[in-house]
Amino acid sequence: MESVEVNPNFWREKRIFLTGHTGFKGGWLSLWLQSMGAEVHGYALNPPTKTNFFEEAKVGKAMGSSVIADIREADMLSQAMQRAKPEIVFHLAAQPLVRYSYTQPAETYAVNVMGTVHLLEAVRATSSVKAVVNVTTDKCYENREWVWGYRENEAMGGFDPYSSSKGCAELVTSAYRQSFLEPAGIALASARAGNVIGGGDWAADRLIPDFLRAMDAGETLKIRSPQSTRPWQHVLEPLSGYLKLAEQLYLNGTDFAEAWNFGPNDEDARPVRWIVERMAEMQQDVKWQCDETPQPHEANYLKLDSSKAIKRLGWSARWRLQTALQKTLEWHQAWRNAEDIHGVTLRQIAHYQQSGENN
């Protein structure tokens, strides 16, 4: 299939239920859906950081509803979904941090595994739902430090609690698909993306937010694993994949109800050191050094094979990593300059849609 655009006409007046809408990726997805005329109903905890994308970009202003609650509250989640009467569900609510999962493993499993169970139980109780996209992670694979990208049929695994919990969430998704949702005519897919970057991420222990915090504070950035390689991509890249996948699930049902990778071009799987050096070139006043203190285990090499999404969904990565870094810095500088961040975000979404570039 040739590369195709996200179709705004499809999304106009669609009723959407989006968990995790107060988070970084969920906020960007909510605004993109709103910009296409969808009616978005959100369910999430309060934003995870004091300064956050949800408030800075005024994500909730034009939403159909925004419920602040926990996906571990199964009855509350089910009631919220039934009130929203969605046609399409995006599940992004999660405990998303590897290092946090080492200190809070029980919470990580409760949110990422049982939260997924609660979400799918709510779907079963909501007759309006036709399609569900469960967003997991590239870290769900059993990491063997291969130099080639993982494909969707590779084994699930995970050394740390976060990665393991997401592998478990994939197994839950597969079981619910086969046991309950497919027989009921509801199309359920999972989506695995790379390390997303973009404006508005203030999470702890992530490279780009750490870099921007050091830049703003005039401090030296400390990096943990300079040689670790990750599939870096702008947040709009996987979100475009989720949107295309959801459209196909809605239109073609179980033909697309399976797992999907949405990773960057192979050459954009870069080491941490490369990222920091490119960012430092663009912001020359930032200094950095390696943190020599002992660190919890994290995978050294990770890359995704997105051939299936390219061939069957017409999806492809548009913005090369250098462009993604530039867009992230542009957004952050606009925020520092107290510009209209809602408008800045919508303009970046529009530019992504219009670009069709591979640079």
Secondary structure, 3 states (H helix, E strand, C coil): CCCCCCCHHHHCCCEEEEECCCCHHHHHHHHHHHHCCCEEEEEECCCCCCCCHHHHCCHHHHCCEEEECCCCCHHHHHHHHHHHCCCEEEECCCCCCHHHHHHCHHHHHHHHHHHHHHHHHHHHCCCCCCEEEEECCHHHECCCCCCCCECCCCCECCCCHHHHHHHHHHHHHHHHHHHHHCCCCCEEEEEEECEEECCCCCCCCCHHHHHHHHHHHCCCEEECCCCCEEEEEECHHHHHHHHHHHHHHHHHHHHHCCEEEECCCHHHEEEHHHHHHHHHHHCCCCCEEECCCCCCCCCCECCECCHHHHHHHCCCCCCCHHHHHHHHHHHHHHHHCCCCHHHHHHHHHHHHHHHCCCC
